[in-house]
Amino acid sequence: VQVVESGGGLVQPGGSLRLSCAASGSIFNVVGMGWYRRTPGEHRELVASTTRGANSNYGDSVKGRFTISRLNANNTVYLQMNTLEPEDTAVYYCNARGYEPDRKMFDSWGQGTQVTVSS
């Protein structure tokens, strides 16, 4: 299963970005997808996640500013990031979890996309 992110870049403080993530390959069912981020020297932390049942969860530092879309039929999710702050600068990783056609579970990560918030 492949996970591909896109949409990162450089933005000024207070600006917005939208990240995209798509899972593809040998998939029977994706049960959840999420965004995580990591800054140099820090652990990877949850940004936002969602399930096929549309249950969403957000990290405390992004609540009210970021929104994760519903998981659509193309196994794609979007992360809308508003009112960005320099502290949001990180590599953002997408994760997809689910089952392959033989009912084997998968837990796959993308390569990451850099988000830099700076004036």
Secondary structure, 3 states (H helix, E strand, C coil): CEEEEECCEEECCCCCEEEEEEEECCCCEEEEEEEEEECCCCCCEEEEEEECCCCEEECHHHCCCEEECCCCCCCEEEEEECCCCHHHCEEEEEEEEEECCCCCEEEEECCCEEEEECC
